[in-house]
Amino acid sequence: MSVIGAGRLNDRIEIWYLDVQTTEYGDTHEEWKFAANARAMVDHTGGNLSVENHELWNSYTKNFTVRIHTDVRDTDRIKYNNHWYRIITIDIDRARQTKIIQTELVNE
C-alpha cells in the first residue's frame, strides 16, 4: 500500500477544541475555539432520520481521512459544510500515512 495522493484530499475541514475556563468563584465556562484547517477526503458512511422524544433526530456519520501529522484529538469537533461533527474514533493507518476520523453529526 502506498501513501495517499494529495489530490484525493480535496475537501477543507476545520478542527475546533473545547476550552474550559474556571472563574475565581469556581464556575466553569466552556467555549469552542478554532484550532486548525486541514485537507481531508470525506466519505458519507451512513445516516438515519428518526423521531425520538417527539423530536426529529439526524444520525448521520462521516469518515474524514487526513494526513497522519494532523493534530486532532477525540475530544475535538470538526466543522464541515457548516455542520458540526463529534469525533467517535481516530484510527491511524501507518501504511498510507493517514488518520481516519469516524464522526457523527451533532444535533444540538
Backbone bond lengths (Angstrom), bond angles and torsions (degrees), N, CA, C in turn:
res aa  C-N    CA-C-N  psi(-1)  N-CA   C-N-CA  omega(-1)  CA-C   N-CA-C  phi
1 M - - - 1.445 - - 1.522 109.15 -
2 S 1.292 115.68 144.69 1.457 119.60 -176.66 1.526 110.51 -112.68
3 V 1.311 114.18 171.69 1.460 121.32 177.99 1.525 108.35 -67.11
4 I 1.330 117.21 141.65 1.461 121.69 -178.36 1.531 109.68 -67.57
5 G 1.323 116.76 139.65 1.459 121.39 -179.35 1.515 112.08 -73.23
6 A 1.322 115.82 147.58 1.467 121.06 -177.70 1.528 111.61 -65.22
7 G 1.310 118.68 -27.00 1.458 121.20 -179.82 1.512 114.11 -67.40
8 R 1.322 117.54 -19.91 1.467 120.56 179.44 1.517 112.18 -82.68
9 L 1.334 117.56 -18.07 1.461 121.78 177.52 1.524 108.00 -90.86
10 N 1.325 116.27 71.51 1.463 120.64 -169.59 1.528 114.48 -103.43
11 D 1.325 118.92 7.23 1.462 121.56 177.28 1.521 109.27 -114.58
12 R 1.320 115.61 146.56 1.456 120.87 178.57 1.527 109.21 -103.28
13 I 1.325 115.67 130.33 1.462 121.38 177.27 1.526 108.81 -121.79
14 E 1.330 115.20 159.72 1.454 121.43 174.63 1.523 108.53 -114.62
15 I 1.323 116.21 137.75 1.459 121.69 177.65 1.529 107.48 -108.11
16 W 1.326 116.20 128.34 1.467 123.07 -178.90 1.514 108.93 -121.86
17 Y 1.334 116.95 146.87 1.457 121.61 178.00 1.525 109.79 -121.78
18 L 1.325 116.02 156.76 1.459 122.17 -179.28 1.519 109.40 -90.92
19 D 1.330 115.57 121.19 1.456 122.04 177.91 1.527 107.66 -103.71
20 V 1.326 116.38 116.26 1.460 122.03 -179.85 1.527 107.86 -108.29
21 Q 1.333 116.16 121.21 1.461 120.87 178.97 1.521 109.19 -118.40
22 T 1.314 115.67 141.21 1.455 122.10 178.59 1.522 108.80 -106.87
23 T 1.328 116.35 129.80 1.460 120.69 178.91 1.520 109.95 -79.59
24 E 1.303 115.90 173.97 1.461 120.30 179.84 1.527 112.64 -67.53
25 Y 1.341 116.41 -15.82 1.463 121.55 178.79 1.524 112.76 -95.25
26 G 1.333 117.25 0.20 1.455 121.41 178.37 1.514 114.81 93.48
27 D 1.329 117.72 -1.16 1.466 120.66 176.10 1.520 109.35 -74.71
28 T 1.335 115.95 149.43 1.457 119.57 176.37 1.517 109.61 -110.53
29 H 1.305 114.67 144.87 1.463 122.55 178.41 1.527 107.42 -125.96
30 E 1.324 116.24 120.88 1.465 121.49 -178.98 1.519 109.45 -105.09
31 E 1.337 115.38 136.79 1.463 120.81 -179.75 1.528 108.65 -147.58
32 W 1.333 116.02 134.15 1.458 120.38 176.35 1.517 108.50 -83.82
33 K 1.345 115.83 129.11 1.461 121.33 -178.45 1.524 110.00 -123.09
34 F 1.331 114.51 145.63 1.456 121.52 -179.71 1.522 109.99 -67.65
35 A 1.346 116.17 134.82 1.462 120.78 178.81 1.527 111.76 -110.27
36 A 1.347 117.22 -50.21 1.463 119.45 -174.79 1.524 111.00 -168.20
37 N 1.328 114.69 160.44 1.463 122.59 168.05 1.522 107.57 -97.51
38 A 1.315 116.32 152.93 1.460 120.61 176.86 1.526 109.03 -148.66
39 R 1.307 115.09 152.45 1.465 121.28 172.84 1.521 107.26 -90.81
40 A 1.335 116.68 139.17 1.459 119.70 -175.34 1.523 111.21 -146.97
41 M 1.317 115.14 157.27 1.453 123.03 168.23 1.534 105.51 -102.66
42 V 1.326 116.71 125.50 1.459 121.26 -173.28 1.526 109.51 -108.87
43 D 1.345 115.81 128.36 1.463 122.27 176.46 1.520 108.44 -121.35
44 H 1.333 116.13 125.32 1.462 120.62 174.23 1.523 106.55 -82.63
45 T 1.340 116.52 115.59 1.459 119.58 -173.01 1.520 114.28 -101.72
46 G 1.318 117.45 -10.38 1.456 118.49 178.10 1.509 111.00 166.65
47 G 1.312 114.00 168.02 1.450 118.17 178.65 1.510 110.97 -170.35
48 N 1.309 114.07 158.00 1.442 119.93 -178.10 1.522 107.76 -154.23
49 L 1.299 116.87 140.18 1.456 122.76 176.13 1.516 107.05 -117.48
50 S 1.337 116.35 116.88 1.458 119.40 -176.32 1.520 109.94 -138.68
51 V 1.321 115.39 170.85 1.460 121.83 177.66 1.521 107.80 -114.06
52 E 1.334 116.22 122.65 1.456 122.43 177.06 1.519 108.35 -130.01
53 N 1.320 116.69 126.99 1.468 122.46 -179.33 1.524 111.68 54.33
54 H 1.307 115.79 42.14 1.467 123.71 179.44 1.522 112.87 62.14
55 E 1.333 117.63 26.60 1.457 122.77 176.03 1.517 109.27 -125.92
56 L 1.329 115.66 144.95 1.456 121.72 176.68 1.522 108.54 -77.61
57 W 1.324 117.32 128.43 1.451 122.52 -173.94 1.523 109.58 -124.17
58 N 1.344 116.45 122.73 1.465 122.21 176.50 1.521 108.67 -100.87
59 S 1.303 117.69 118.17 1.463 120.58 178.65 1.525 109.42 -114.46
60 Y 1.318 115.29 68.47 1.455 120.97 179.05 1.513 110.69 -88.75
61 T 1.327 116.93 141.43 1.461 121.60 178.23 1.519 109.45 -123.35
62 K 1.318 114.69 143.42 1.460 121.49 177.67 1.525 108.73 -137.01
63 N 1.323 115.58 151.51 1.453 122.79 170.69 1.515 108.38 -109.73
64 F 1.322 115.89 129.33 1.454 121.87 175.63 1.524 107.56 -110.90
65 T 1.329 116.98 123.22 1.456 121.77 177.39 1.514 108.18 -104.25
66 V 1.332 116.30 120.98 1.462 122.86 -178.80 1.521 109.30 -126.04
67 R 1.334 116.46 169.49 1.462 120.97 176.12 1.529 109.96 -64.96
68 I 1.313 116.48 153.04 1.456 121.67 -174.87 1.529 112.37 -65.07
69 H 1.320 118.34 -26.36 1.465 120.96 -177.98 1.534 113.10 -82.87
70 T 1.334 118.61 -2.70 1.460 121.69 178.95 1.522 109.87 -66.13
71 D 1.341 115.90 126.23 1.458 121.09 -177.86 1.528 109.03 -83.05
72 V 1.323 116.11 104.04 1.462 122.17 179.29 1.524 108.31 -143.79
73 R 1.332 115.69 140.52 1.464 121.90 -179.98 1.526 109.27 -119.57
74 D 1.313 116.01 162.99 1.465 118.88 -178.46 1.529 112.68 -73.16
75 T 1.327 118.45 -8.45 1.462 121.48 176.06 1.528 112.35 -92.90
76 D 1.334 117.55 -4.46 1.463 122.12 -178.84 1.523 110.83 -80.47
77 R 1.313 115.57 171.84 1.466 122.83 172.95 1.518 108.18 -123.01
78 I 1.321 115.74 154.18 1.463 121.91 177.20 1.517 108.53 -116.66
79 K 1.326 115.97 132.99 1.459 121.65 175.70 1.528 107.12 -108.36
80 Y 1.334 114.92 122.74 1.468 121.29 -178.62 1.523 108.09 -142.98
81 N 1.308 117.47 125.04 1.474 123.59 -178.66 1.529 111.62 53.29
82 N 1.329 116.31 45.10 1.468 123.78 178.60 1.530 113.58 60.58
83 H 1.320 117.79 23.04 1.458 123.15 174.02 1.523 108.38 -121.31
84 W 1.330 115.57 147.47 1.459 121.89 179.63 1.521 109.80 -100.84
85 Y 1.332 115.73 137.86 1.459 121.88 -179.73 1.525 110.00 -125.36
86 R 1.338 115.55 132.81 1.455 123.22 177.01 1.522 107.98 -88.48
87 I 1.319 117.16 135.04 1.464 121.53 -179.15 1.525 109.42 -81.57
88 I 1.327 114.95 127.88 1.459 121.20 177.78 1.528 109.59 -94.36
89 T 1.328 117.22 -55.17 1.466 121.63 177.91 1.522 109.90 -143.19
90 I 1.317 114.83 157.86 1.467 122.19 173.33 1.520 107.16 -126.04
91 D 1.320 116.38 115.76 1.465 122.03 178.65 1.518 109.03 -106.97
92 I 1.327 116.61 137.98 1.459 121.77 -179.88 1.521 109.09 -104.60
93 D 1.335 115.56 126.34 1.467 122.41 176.07 1.528 106.97 -108.86
94 R 1.320 115.92 94.91 1.461 120.28 -175.38 1.530 112.17 -68.35
95 A 1.310 117.76 -30.14 1.462 120.46 179.80 1.520 111.40 -64.36
96 R 1.333 117.26 -36.80 1.467 121.70 179.69 1.532 112.52 -99.57
97 Q 1.334 116.82 -1.82 1.466 122.18 -179.48 1.527 111.81 58.50
98 T 1.345 116.07 45.30 1.461 121.07 -178.52 1.527 111.05 -133.79
99 K 1.328 114.10 162.99 1.454 122.48 169.09 1.516 107.25 -115.98
100 I 1.321 117.66 132.63 1.460 123.03 176.04 1.527 106.36 -105.04
101 I 1.330 115.84 115.79 1.462 121.63 -176.01 1.533 107.81 -105.22
102 Q 1.323 117.09 113.78 1.456 121.91 176.60 1.511 108.71 -89.98
103 T 1.349 115.82 129.00 1.463 120.68 -174.55 1.514 111.16 -134.52
104 E 1.344 114.38 167.68 1.462 121.27 171.27 1.522 108.40 -135.02
105 L 1.317 115.79 151.39 1.458 122.17 -179.00 1.515 110.19 -66.50
106 V 1.326 116.90 136.35 1.457 122.07 178.72 1.528 107.90 -87.50
107 N 1.327 116.62 126.44 1.471 122.64 -178.96 1.523 110.39 -109.34
108 E 1.301 117.88 63.70 1.462 120.47 -178.73 1.508 110.30 -113.18
